[in-house]
């Protein structure tokens, strides 16, 4: 069943956690609200640069393969339930967007006249405002949220699930032995359906740290480790 949500009013922030600066995102969920994966990312948003093609990190081919992967995970459910636990994040500051003081003017639903629509990017701004009002420094997860794996040297193919198109020389990924053509099956124990799934793992990674990765290379299963250095989100 496909469900489209066109406003953030009343959104369950314990369930729908993603880069709220985006204009479009996909969640693969089952009836138990277990998340199989996410889809959708944009380079101009993620890397703070102007993109010539705003959809350069998504494709119909990539979405189709992510959907096929979600169906495969669903076929194994609930046996794989424990593996999918990492797809849910920590408890949010507020359960719903309109509970943020900065968004209190909004209600949980649209008004009868159709006005009062809350946008996802306003949730991101409201979270930042909480730190500003408390005169606290913004944490990296808010100054550089959901960074692309490119930052660590992994450039992924947008038409595949999580396949390495190229590896940046002298990057963390290059030093850790990743190669173009590698298919990332899991990262930090989480199955990967898309670039967005890789971003989710990176968003919640400790730094410095090391993330275990299961990789398929030339038909052989390999175990690699991706290094996450201190301050990696701000790396150029």
C-alpha positions as CSV (number, residue, x, y, z in Angstrom):
1,X,0.0,0.0,0.0
2,X,1.3,3.4,-1.0
3,X,0.5,6.3,1.4
4,X,1.5,9.9,0.6
5,X,1.9,12.5,3.3
6,X,2.0,16.0,2.0
7,X,2.4,18.0,5.3
8,X,4.3,17.5,8.6
9,X,1.3,18.3,10.8
10,X,0.9,15.6,13.4
11,X,3.8,13.6,12.0
12,X,5.2,10.9,14.4
13,X,8.8,12.0,15.0
14,X,9.7,8.8,16.7
15,X,8.9,7.0,13.4
16,X,9.6,9.4,10.6
17,X,13.2,10.5,11.1
18,X,15.0,11.6,8.0
19,X,16.7,14.7,6.6
20,X,13.9,17.2,7.0
21,X,15.5,19.6,4.6
22,X,14.4,17.4,1.7
23,X,11.3,17.9,-0.3
24,X,10.7,14.1,-0.9
25,X,11.5,11.0,1.1
26,X,10.3,7.4,1.1
27,X,9.9,5.0,4.0
28,X,9.4,1.3,3.6
29,X,7.3,0.2,6.6
30,X,5.3,-2.9,7.6
31,X,2.1,-3.0,9.6
32,X,4.1,-3.2,12.9
33,X,5.8,0.1,12.0
34,X,9.1,-1.7,11.5
35,X,11.3,0.2,9.0
36,X,12.9,-1.8,6.3
37,X,14.7,1.2,4.8
38,X,14.6,4.7,3.4
39,X,15.0,6.2,0.0
40,X,15.7,9.7,-1.3
41,X,18.6,12.2,-1.0
42,X,19.7,15.3,-2.9
43,X,23.3,16.5,-3.4
44,X,22.4,20.2,-3.3
45,X,20.9,19.7,0.1
46,X,23.3,17.2,1.6
47,X,26.6,18.7,0.5
48,X,25.5,22.4,0.5
49,X,26.4,22.9,-3.1
50,X,24.3,23.9,-6.1
51,X,23.2,21.0,-8.2
52,X,22.7,21.1,-11.9
53,X,20.2,18.2,-11.5
54,X,18.3,18.2,-8.2
55,X,17.5,14.6,-8.6
56,X,21.0,13.4,-9.3
57,X,21.0,11.1,-6.3
58,X,17.7,9.3,-7.0
59,X,16.5,7.4,-10.0
60,X,13.6,5.1,-11.0
61,X,16.0,2.2,-11.3
62,X,17.4,2.8,-7.8
63,X,13.9,3.2,-6.3
64,X,12.8,-0.1,-7.9
65,X,15.7,-2.0,-6.5
66,X,15.1,-0.5,-3.1
67,X,11.5,-1.7,-3.3
68,X,12.6,-5.1,-4.3
69,X,15.0,-5.2,-1.3
70,X,12.2,-4.1,1.0
71,X,10.0,-6.9,-0.2
72,X,12.8,-9.4,0.4
73,X,13.2,-8.2,4.0
74,X,9.5,-8.4,4.4
75,X,9.5,-12.0,3.3
76,X,11.9,-12.8,6.1
77,X,9.9,-10.9,8.7
78,X,9.7,-11.4,11.7
79,X,12.8,-13.5,11.7
80,X,14.9,-10.4,10.8
81,X,13.2,-8.1,13.3
82,X,16.2,-7.7,15.5
83,X,18.4,-6.8,12.6
84,X,16.0,-4.0,11.6
85,X,16.0,-2.4,15.1
86,X,18.7,0.0,14.1
87,X,16.4,1.5,11.5
88,X,14.7,3.4,14.3
89,X,16.4,6.3,15.9
90,X,16.6,7.6,19.5
91,X,13.5,9.2,21.1
92,X,12.9,12.7,19.7
93,X,12.8,15.8,21.7
94,X,9.1,16.2,20.9
95,X,6.6,13.5,19.8
96,X,5.1,15.7,17.0
97,X,6.3,18.8,15.2
98,X,3.6,21.2,16.5
99,X,4.9,20.5,20.1
100,X,8.1,22.5,19.4
101,X,7.7,26.0,20.8
102,X,8.7,27.5,17.5
103,X,5.9,25.6,15.7
104,X,3.2,26.0,18.3
105,X,1.1,28.1,15.9
106,X,0.4,25.0,13.9
107,X,-2.1,22.4,14.7
108,X,-1.9,18.6,14.4
109,X,-4.2,18.8,11.3
110,X,-4.8,21.3,8.5
111,X,-7.5,23.9,9.1
112,X,-10.8,23.4,7.3
113,X,-9.8,26.2,4.9
114,X,-6.7,24.1,3.9
115,X,-4.2,26.6,5.5
116,X,-1.7,26.0,8.3
117,X,0.3,23.4,6.4
118,X,3.6,22.7,8.1
119,X,6.7,21.8,5.9
120,X,9.3,19.3,6.9
121,X,12.1,21.8,6.7
122,X,10.4,23.7,9.6
123,X,11.0,20.8,11.9
124,X,14.7,21.0,11.2
125,X,14.7,24.7,11.8
126,X,12.7,24.3,15.1
127,X,15.2,21.8,16.4
128,X,18.1,24.2,15.7
129,X,16.1,26.9,17.4
130,X,16.0,24.9,20.6
131,X,19.7,25.0,20.9
132,X,19.9,28.6,20.0
133,X,17.3,29.6,22.6
134,X,19.3,27.6,25.2
135,X,22.5,29.3,24.0
136,X,24.1,26.0,23.3
137,X,26.4,25.1,20.3
138,X,24.7,23.2,17.5
139,X,25.8,19.6,17.5
140,X,27.3,18.1,14.2
141,X,24.1,16.2,13.5
142,X,22.4,19.6,13.0
143,X,25.2,21.6,11.4
144,X,25.9,18.8,8.8
145,X,23.0,16.4,9.0
146,X,22.8,13.2,6.9
147,X,26.1,13.7,5.1
148,X,26.5,11.8,1.8
149,X,28.9,8.9,1.9
150,X,31.0,10.9,-0.6
151,X,32.4,12.7,2.4
152,X,34.2,9.5,3.4
153,X,35.2,8.7,-0.2
154,X,32.3,6.4,-1.2
155,X,30.6,7.6,-4.3
156,X,27.5,5.4,-4.8
157,X,25.7,4.6,-8.0
158,X,22.2,6.2,-7.9
159,X,20.8,3.4,-10.1
160,X,21.7,0.7,-7.6
161,X,21.0,0.0,-4.0
162,X,24.3,0.7,-2.4
163,X,26.9,0.0,-5.1
164,X,30.2,1.8,-5.1
165,X,30.7,3.8,-8.4
166,X,34.1,5.2,-7.4
167,X,36.3,5.7,-4.4
168,X,38.0,9.0,-3.8
169,X,41.8,8.6,-3.6
170,X,43.4,9.1,-0.2
171,X,40.0,9.0,1.5
172,X,38.8,7.0,4.5
173,X,37.1,4.5,2.2
174,X,40.2,4.1,0.0
175,X,42.5,3.5,3.0
176,X,40.0,1.0,4.4
177,X,40.2,-1.1,1.2
178,X,36.9,-0.3,-0.6
179,X,36.9,-0.5,-4.4
180,X,34.7,0.6,-7.2
181,X,32.1,-2.1,-8.0
182,X,31.7,-3.2,-4.3
183,X,28.1,-3.8,-3.3
184,X,27.5,-2.8,0.3
185,X,25.1,-5.3,1.8
186,X,25.2,-4.1,5.4
187,X,26.8,-1.3,7.4
188,X,26.9,-1.4,11.2
189,X,24.8,-4.5,11.0
190,X,22.0,-2.8,9.1
191,X,20.8,-4.1,5.7
192,X,21.1,-1.4,3.0
193,X,18.4,-0.6,0.4
194,X,19.7,2.7,-0.8
195,X,22.1,5.6,-0.4
196,X,19.6,7.0,2.1
197,X,20.1,3.9,4.3
198,X,23.9,4.5,4.2
199,X,23.2,8.1,5.3
200,X,21.1,6.9,8.1
201,X,23.9,4.8,9.5
202,X,26.4,7.7,9.1
203,X,24.0,10.2,10.8
204,X,23.9,8.1,13.9
205,X,27.6,6.9,13.9
206,X,29.9,7.8,16.8
207,X,33.1,9.7,15.9
208,X,35.8,8.7,15.9
209,X,34.6,5.1,15.2
210,X,34.7,2.2,12.8
211,X,31.7,0.7,11.1
212,X,31.6,-3.0,10.1
213,X,30.6,-3.5,6.5
214,X,29.5,-6.6,4.6
215,X,30.6,-6.3,1.0
216,X,30.0,-8.3,-2.1
217,X,32.9,-8.2,-4.5
218,X,33.1,-10.2,-7.7
219,X,30.6,-12.7,-6.2
220,X,32.5,-13.1,-2.9
221,X,31.4,-11.9,0.5
222,X,34.0,-9.7,2.3
223,X,34.1,-8.1,5.7
224,X,35.5,-4.5,5.7
225,X,35.6,-1.7,8.2
226,X,34.8,1.9,7.3
227,X,36.6,4.5,9.5
228,X,34.7,7.5,10.8
229,X,37.4,10.1,11.8
230,X,36.8,13.0,14.2
231,X,35.2,15.9,12.4
232,X,34.5,13.9,9.3
233,X,31.2,15.6,8.6
234,X,32.9,18.9,7.8
235,X,35.6,17.3,5.6
236,X,35.8,18.7,2.1
